[in-house]
Amino acid sequence: MSLFKRRVQYKESADTSLVLASIGGDRDAFGEIVSRYQSLLCSLAYSSVGDLKHSEDIAQETFVDAWRKLDTLAEPEKLKAWLCGILRFKVSRYRRKESRHNNSDSAELDEQESPQPQVDETLIREQEQTLLWQTLQQLPETYREPLILFYREQRSVENVAAELDLTEATVKQRLSRGRKALQTAMVSFVEDTLSKSKPGASFTTAVLLAISTISAPKAKATALGIGAAHTGSAFKWASLLTVFAAFSGLIGSFFSVRASLAQSRTRSERRLTIKIVALYLGIALAFTLALYLLKTLALGNSVNAQGYAIASQLVVFAFVISYLYLLSFMLTRVPQLRAQQRLAFPQAFLAEGDRPDAKRREFKTRATLLGVPVLHFKLGMPEPGDKPAVGWVAGGDRAYGLVFAWGGWAVAPVSVGIVSLGFISIGALGIGVLSLGAVAIGVLGLGAAAVAYKAYASLSALGWQSALSGGFSIAQDAALGPVAFATTSNSEQAAQLTNLTAFNHHYLWVLAVMSVLVIVPAVWHSKVVRQRMGQK
């Protein structure tokens, strides 16, 4: 078997695996298909229509159509031919549409009385002049001047020689060499321009964003379904990890409130705890549904997309204000209620651990560093006048750590909480240099919504330099997303400014580490609290 045949069979085998995975809902696998064939489809389209933008639009529509109809591909190993067939159909339809449009324009021009040059013609002439100079400036002046004069002086060698004070033989020699140099320069210019026009990471991203709201094709054969489920497992785990990490702060908050239930001693305290849990979850759910609804409306009504984008940022702002208010309410109301319940039901607080000064209400190491406990965790329900937990590693309703803090309000270089503030902050609302949360605010933000210098989010990203999102992406310089607003949006330059490649390579590992930082302390704290403070 020849090397060429082996390569073809390997590629067909790889195509089959990717098709099976895509049918199983693996969008990453389909992204690999796009990355593998985007250059081919864009090149074929450009060769047919002669316009870079329209050729990429046609190629993108081809991939979106392919995603919808992937389950109709009877022979996955013939993926390339199938994609090319869809492309040729779309090119043919584009040509017919352009032909009708051009005929209509010609009729309108015939009806006009004054043959004034159109704006489009002016732009075309300007582009021609730009391209002409980009080519001519690559020639040495010795050859450029005779060439320009020759074609502007009725192709007369004699006139050129007279103008430049040269002999006709010298002019002929320079014209000959200049034409050869011009040919080389033009070939180089065409090669360089075509190379730069090659679709890159942003094209793949644009296709994946376009299919993000389109359900996965369903396999029509059991064998396809089984293969897809097997090969698509990596993508499913990646998606699960992304969602899990984005809401890990909220999960940590749940464990914290669960610990509060173990400390509750009266019906009123339990009701307040449940009320707070319901409010946290309700606000998060309303926030997510509102952003998803606005995204759906924006995609269905591009004319009003900007208004929906503004509304999305108001939703994010409302979430931030709601969580800050709810945290403030929790930190104030819980101690107040405990004081009231002690007076109303003193018999409920007779246990040794329920005294306000009981040592089991906190865990503090005797070992200190620079006068600060190494570990300090608050384990009892907050009482009026309680001080926050302070340590190198601290945890509680209010926690301040010199290295790490976990709690309702957490402040530390690495902080985890309902609202967290630090160099690395993780929470329902994370504020820091590197932040992750339902809403992440900082220099680099990752979450369901992000407001940052570089913002990456699943639903809404508001960035200064760049924004990447599966919903709304708004930035000063570059934005990638289904609904994107920036100086450059959904382009190769935008992909470079957002560091898309590096982000794709590393973000899952970052989310995995952050998830561990959130969940592990929350589970440990909840377990210890229930052991120490729970009623038997």
BELJO-V370465 format. One record per helix or strand of 2 or more residues. SS is the DSSP state (H for helix, E for strand). FROM is the first residue (numbers start at 1). TO is the last residue. If there is no record, write none. Layout:
# BELJO-V370465
ss;from;to
SS;FROM;TO
SS;FROM;TO
This chain:
# BELJO-V370465
ss;from;to
H;3;23
H;27;49
H;52;72
H;76;111
H;119;136
H;141;152
H;157;164
H;168;196
H;201;210
H;222;231
H;233;246
H;248;263
H;267;300
H;302;344
H;346;349
H;352;354
H;359;361
E;362;364
E;368;369
E;372;373
E;375;378
E;389;411
E;414;469
E;472;475
E;478;480
E;483;485
E;488;489
H;492;497
H;500;533
